[in-house]
Amino acid sequence: MLIDEELTLKKLEIFLAFMRTGNLGRAAAELCTSNVSVHRAIHSLESALRCPLFKHEGRNLTPLESAYVLEEHAQKLVQDVLGAVRLTREAAGFSAERFRLGSLYSLTVKTVPQLIMGLKLRRSELNIDLILGSNIDLLYKLKNMEVDAILVSLDETVSDPDCEQLPLFSDDIFLATPADSPFARRSEVDLADLREDTFITLTQGFATHQDGVRVFQQAGFEPKVAMQVNDIFTLLSMVSSGVGYALLPGRVAAVYENRVRLVPLQARYHLQQHIGVVFLKAKERDPNLLALLAECRMYTNRLD
């Protein structure tokens, strides 16, 4: 048996509204439509089912046994369809109850907590998962829909035709030194003066690693790298312990502030990281993502 094309979910919703209210006027008010539209939908539903649902008594419609049978099964059908729509959208990452936010480690010092607090105020029911990694790792997760948006350095590693970007702020690169280093008391540093010193860097794939490579190229030497680490907090710990120097963005200044100093580089080595949120164009209408973008714009406005 083929389903008649006139048998639609919308008509079933109208039918159920009428069965709940028992009155054309109240059903129309609930659905924000007219009495005529409700009556027409019910009549069309009877035609599609090829059987009567109501007995006409003047202007009143009295439900027959067939209407009660349809009501019972239609309620379950509509709920099942709504559930299927919700699960389908969640599987695609649209308006799910869980939002997966990717971020650079360094942004967890200040930016990420403020954005998450604002997002929770906007959508209190939302559960937020924070996934940390490098630019390259996070873009891979975004493209594979393992995260819903990423907070990263907006450089060539995250330039992708499938993605959109929203800038947040720019951040200068500094020399990170132990607090007792002679360089810590300078107003600026000529990086060439550290040609013979030891450095600690992040591993490849991190934006700060790539920025460090550019700065050292400007300084005309390849640094002596004592070790590479996978997160900026371990790197700061190594610097504070005197293992070596590092090139780091200014946003980490509050970490180990009594043990690590961030000293400006001379103007010829000036380099900025441009931080922003990256998301898939295909998800730009997702309510959760729109809430995050709105909060990001508020964050940027507060910085101005």
C-alpha positions, -999 to +999 in steps of 0.1 A: +000+000+000+014+034-011+012+064+013-011+091-002+009+122-009-018+142+009-009+124+042+017+148+057+032+153+091+020+188+092-016+177+088-011+151+115+002+180+138-030+200+130-051+169+137-034+163+170-039+200+180-076+197+173-079+165+193-061+182+223-083+213+222-116+198+209-123+231+191-113+246+157-108+280+172-085+269+200-065+246+176-061+275+152-049+298+180-024+272+192-010+268+157-012+305+148-033+298+118-070+302+108-101+281+116-105+275+079-069+261+076-075+237+104-108+225+089-092+221+055-063+201+069-086+177+087-108+172+056-077+166+035-065+141+061-098+122+058-095+121+020-059+108+022-069+081+047-100+073+027-121+071+058-140+095+081-125+107+113-153+128+126-190+130+127-203+164+116-230+178+140-238+212+128-205+232+131-191+207+156-168+178+147-172+148+170-144+123+169-151+087+157-133+057+169-110+060+139-099+095+152-089+081+185-069+053+169-051+078+146-044+101+176-027+074+195-004+063+167+001+098+153+014+111+186+041+084+186+049+090+149+054+127+154+076+122+185+096+096+166+102+120+137+111+148+160+136+125+177+150+114+144+155+150+133+172+158+166+196+128+165+204+134+128+213+171+135+233+160+166+252+135+145+261+163+120+270+185+150+241+209+146+225+223+177+237+193+198+236+195+236+273+191+236+297+216+219+333+206+212+357+235+212+393+231+201+419+255+213+456+262+215+471+256+250+481+292+254+446+305+249+434+286+281+452+312+302+426+339+296+406+338+263+390+303+265+376+307+301+360+340+292+345+326+260+332+295+277+316+315+306+299+338+280+287+308+260+273+291+290+253+323+299+239+323+264+231+286+263+231+273+299+220+238+288+251+233+266+278+209+277+312+221+264+342+198+257+376+215+254+401+198+231+437+212+231+462+208+204+483+225+177+470+244+147+475+215+124+460+189+148+429+211+155+423+218+118+424+181+111+398+175+139+376+203+126+376+189+090+368+155+104+340+170+125+356+158+157+353+194+170+328+221+162+351+252+161+387+259+169+406+288+184+439+291+167+465+313+151+452+325+117+481+316+096+486+295+064+482+262+083+445+269+088+437+285+055+411+261+040+383+267+014+358+248+035+363+270+065+355+305+076+375+326+101+366+353+126+396+373+140+398+379+177+430+397+185+467+400+177+495+391+199+533+400+199+561+375+201+585+380+231+616+365+244+608+343+275+637+343+300+641+331+336+634+360+361+671+360+372+685+362+336+704+394+327+681+397+297+651+399+320+660+435+331+662+448+295+636+470+278+642+451+246+664+424+233+685+419+201+679+382+194+713+380+178+729+385+212+715+350+221+732+332+192+752+310+215+724+304+240+701+274+243+664+275+234+633+254+240+606+252+214+572+237+208+571+208+183+563+214+146+526+220+139+522+246+166+519+282+154+544+295+179+570+270+165+565+283+130+566+319+142+599+312+161+614+298+129+606+331+111+621+352+138+653+332+140+656+335+102+653+373+106+680+372+132+702+352+108+710+321+129+696+287+137+690+283+174+706+256+196+675+237+207+679+218+239+644+202+237+610+204+220+578+200+240+541+195+232+525+222+252+533+258+262+530+252+299+557+226+300+578+250+279+573+278+304+583+254+332+615+246+315+623+283+309+616+291+346+640+263+356+668+278+335+669+250+309+668+276+281+651+306+265+620+306+243+600+328+219+564+330+232+533+351+226+524+378+252+491+361+263+511+337+285+526+365+306+505+357+336+518+321+338+549+318+360+549+356+362+572+356+392+597+332+375+595+340+338+598+374+321+586+382+286+610+408+271+601+427+239+622+419+208+638+447+189+616+462+162+633+445+133+622+411+148+586+423+154+561+395+147+525+391+156+502+361+159+466+368+147+442+347+169+407+338+158+380+312+156+378+288+126+347+268+117+332+249+088+311+269+063+287+240+062+278+246+099+276+284+099+239+283+107+242+260+137+227+278+168+256+267+191+282+280+167+263+312+162+263+317+200+300+312+202+306+336+173+284+362+191+305+358+222+337+361+202+325+394+188+317+406+223+352+395+235+368+415+207+347+446+214+359+444+251+395+444+240+391+476+218 
